[in-house]
């Protein structure tokens, strides 16, 4: 039993040390994409949610061809929302507002988010893509302080 726990520990250390893709605030891989685990309803009617996405890409000759995020809940998919990607060598976290279709508003509870980024290197003509998908929780809108 101890052997199994030790092996799992070493694997986790290896992943954290070498496979994370972002170290000391710098991008090691050409493109990294990560999603936050919670979204917040913008209004009680469920017209949209705010969700964070972190994108890291190397500066240079990259052109953003596609960068979007969407959210699904049982029975429907949201509209696509653009991610304002700027490649500068540092990962940047963006708060993105994702709109629901009028006939199927968001509601509190479990959901699934997916983000996709496609870059073009002008010099080489090669493309690089990155994506992230994960379960998320949609929370109620935060109460605004009352005015006095």
N, C-alpha and C positions, 0 to 999 in steps of 0.2 A: 504493500500500500504506500509506504514512504517513497519507494522508487517512482511510482506513478505520479505522486505529487511533485517530486523533484523534477521529473521530466516536463511536466506541464509548466512549472515555474521557469525552467530554462527556455522553453519555447516562447513563453510570454516575454521574457527579457529580450530574447533575440528579435522578436517582432517589434517591440518598443524601441530597441536600439537601432535596428537597421531597416525595418519595413514601414515605418510610419510615413515617410515621404516628406515630412516637414521637421527640420531640426534647427534649433536656435533661431526660429523665426524666418528661416530662409527656405526656399523651395529647392528640394534636391531632385525631384522628378520633373520632367518637362511640363506636366500638368497634373494638378491634384484638385479634387472636388469632394466636399464633405457637407452633409446636411445636419442642421440642428434637430433635436428630438421632439421639439414642441412647436406648435403653431398657435397663434392667438386670433380668435375671431375679432374682426375689426368692428363689427356692430352685431347686435343681437339677432338681426334678420339673416345673418350668415352669408352676406353678399361676397365677402372676401376674408382671407386670413393673411397674417404676416408670418413669415418663416425665414430663418437665417440659412444662408448657404455661404460656405467659405471656398474660394477658388484661389489657387496659386499657380502661377505660370512664369516662365523665364522671360525677362525683357528681351527686346531685340526686334526681330522681323515678323512677329506673330500678328496675324489678322484674325479677328474673331468672326468666324463664319456663322456659328450658331451658339446660343447660350440661353437656355430656358429651364424652367422648373414647372412642375404640375403636381397636383394633389388629387388622390382618389379616396372616396369613401364608398361603402357597399352600394352598388347600383349606379354610380356616376363618376365621371372624370371632370376635373376643373378645366378652365381655359389655361393656355400656356402663358407664363409670365416671363419676360426677359430678365436676364441677369446682366448687370452692367460690368462686364469683365474688363479689367485693365491689367495687362501683364507688366509686372515691375519687380519680380524676384521675391516679393514678400506676399504671403497669403493675405487675402483681404476678405473680410466677412461683410456680407451685404444683407440687409433686411429687405426681402422681396415681398411685395403684395401680390397674392394670387387670387384671381377673381373666379367665383363660381358662376355657372350658367344660371340665368334667372329661374328656370324651372326646377333646379336642383341645388338649393343653397347648402352651405356647410352646416354642420351641427357639431356640438361638443362630442368628444369621444375619440375612438381609434380611427386612424387614417393611414395612408401610405403616400410618401413623397418621392419624387424622382427628379433628378437634375441631370442635364447633359450639356457639355461644352465641346465645341469643335473649333480648332485653331488651324490656320494655314501659315506655314513658314514661307515667306516671300522668296527667300534666297534659294531654298531647295525645292520648293513646290510640294513638299510633303505635308500631310495633315497629321494632327495629333488630337485624339479625343479622350475625354474623361467623363465619367458619370458616377453618380451616387444614388442609391435607392435605399429607403429604410422605413420601417413603421414609425409613425409619429402620433402624438396626442394633441388634439385640438382642444384648447382651453377657452373659457369664457373671456370676453373683453375685460380688460382691467378697469375698475371703477375710477372715475375721474374725481379728484378732490372737489368738494362743494365750494362754490364761491361765497365769500363773506361780504 
